Amino acid sequence: MYEDIEKLKDIYRFRSSFIGLIRKYFVSAGVIEVDTPIMTPFFSQDLNISPFKVNYSDRNYYLATSPEFFLKRILVSKIGDIFEITHAFRDDPITSLHNPEFLILEWYRIGWNYLDLIKDLKGLLKELANSLSLKERYINENWEVITLEEVFYKYTNIKLNDLFDEKKREEIAKKEGFGERDFETIFHKLFLTYVERNLGRERPTVIYNYPEILGGFAKNIKNNPKFTERVELYLSGIEIANGYTEITDPKEQKRRWDKYGKKGYPYDIDFLRYLEYGMPPCAGIALGIDRLMMFFLEKEEITDVMPFSFKYFSKKW
């Protein structure tokens, strides 16, 4: 018990400094801090994200998986660049990298695109590294910036485009011993098996240009519409941040939800009305603060940087 109390003190001191530095970076850059609801009528239509359902007053609500769609509503007001530090909730298995409740940083820059976001990632991480005197050499290295197609082929010796071909995809799945045959499952299994652990080992790695089926709700690339303007940051083999150039066309947003969203679940019709009013061109990105703390402190378990994780609950009750 007493060891837990000492650990609690150390965790909160570090978290306080860490979050303070994040806030300082954005406020100094003129980015406005906002807050959004944690319990909402809707949730992300991303097939890879599972929400927690809450029943209140005979109606179903959901704990926010991210503040994304409320932040975009705020952007419609023409307030300018914004950021939020908040708790998010995802009903996924507990692992060394995932706790059902976690701390997320999300921000949006007006007039930027997905590659412009790399400037903020570099600026923020350098601010943290230099202020904390942690990982300075690593963060100040020349970052690896590489397309998904390039990095996928580099570690799998498989062309990403081959996964779009049903016959070739089936041959790859058979060779790898995968029972599934769909694009997403085959891609993720190959990526997790061969690619992810190699990313960001010697220096930060940024991957960009994802196929539309993997592009969340990112804007399509003009000269290559099969791909989207999505970007991810990896540090020491861990995915830290995911962002993209935002869709501002309500018809395109609805098309994506209809094509890639969760079937049988309501999507955020109110948000489409906001887009009809007019959201400025922008880019946005979400970053896992707890995972970033893990990286700086060289921890193997996300619970090592969390004061009260679900593992804590399982021990106490």
Sequence and secondary structure as in RCSB ss.txt:
>XXXX:A:sequence
MYEDIEKLKDIYRFRSSFIGLIRKYFVSAGVIEVDTPIMTPFFSQDLNISPFKVNYSDRNYYLATSPEFFLKRIL
VSKIGDIFEITHAFRDDPITSLHNPEFLILEWYRIGWNYLDLIKDLKGLLKELANSLSLKERYINENWEVITLEE
VFYKYTNIKLNDLFDEKKREEIAKKEGFGERDFETIFHKLFLTYVERNLGRERPTVIYNYPEILGGFAKNIKNNP
KFTERVELYLSGIEIANGYTEITDPKEQKRRWDKYGKKGYPYDIDFLRYLEYGMPPCAGIALGIDRLMMFFLEKE
EITDVMPFSFKYFSKKW
>XXXX:A:secstr
 HHHHHHHHHHHHHHHHHHHHHHHHHHHTT EE    SEES     TT    EEEETTEEEEE S SHHHHHHHH
HTT  SEEEEEEEE      SS  SEEEEEEEEEET  TTTHHHHHHHHHHHHHHHHTSSHHHHTS  EEEEHHH
HHHHHH   GGGGGSHHHHHHHHHHHT S  SHHHHHHHHIIIIIGGGTTSSS EEEEEEEGGGSTTB EETTEE
EEEEEEEEEETTEEEEEEEEB   HHHHHHHHHHHS TTS   HHHHHHHHH   SEEEEEEEHHHHHHHHHT S
 GGGG SS HHHHHHH 
